Amino acid sequence: MIPRKRWYSSKASDEGACLEPCILLTLSKPMTTSDKQAPAGKLSHFDATGQAHMVDVGGKEDTRRSAVAAGTIRMQPATLALIVSGNAKKGDVLGIARIAAIMAAKRTSDLIPLCHPLALTRVTVDFEVDEAANSVHCRAQVETTGKTGVEMEALTSVQIGLLTIYDMCKAVDRGMVMTNVRVLEKHGGKSGDWTVAV
């Protein structure tokens, strides 16, 4: 018997602080914007002095941008059967995971400190049930028109989608493994298009 694959698809068009010890640096002169830019070829989230900062994207043009990310969660066959049958104790596993993944894309800048808040124009989250591999594959596509890309939003969407599946099913399978989370493609912006090598 050939193992079946099922697709589940949908589309969607606080205060508080943690204080930690820190070291204050006194500079000999005020830093200008050009002083704070990282040298060419260096990590963009660090300035010339090695301090973390949010990249200045104010001078960039608004362009249409998109990114696709994917990841997988492996589990026991009985756990996958519960998901497919809809009999998991907490309810519709993939339905809830889809909503969590969409919400996560919209809240990425609240989770990743130096990400810019973005007005997303589209988030699509698909789940593929892979019975041959006892796995669920998650794929997220995120789009916006703005000054910076949405790779982080797509990755965050996938991660939270997979984490939600784990949370929904951990009572019966604590050994589930989330793996192979990566960006598959991105489009738009100064760097243009990129697709992962096959």
Buried (B, 14 or more C-beta within 10 A) or exposed (E): EEEEEEEBEBEBEEEEEEEEEEEEEEEEEEEEEEEBBBEEEEEEBBBEEEEEBEBEEEEEEEBEBBBBBBBBBBBBEEBBBBBBEEEBEEEBBBEBBBBBBBBBBBBBBEEEEEBBEBEBBBBBBBBBBBBEBBBBBBBBBBBBBBBBBBBBBBBBBBBBBBBBBBBBBEEBBEEBEBEEBEBBBBBBBEEEEBEEEE
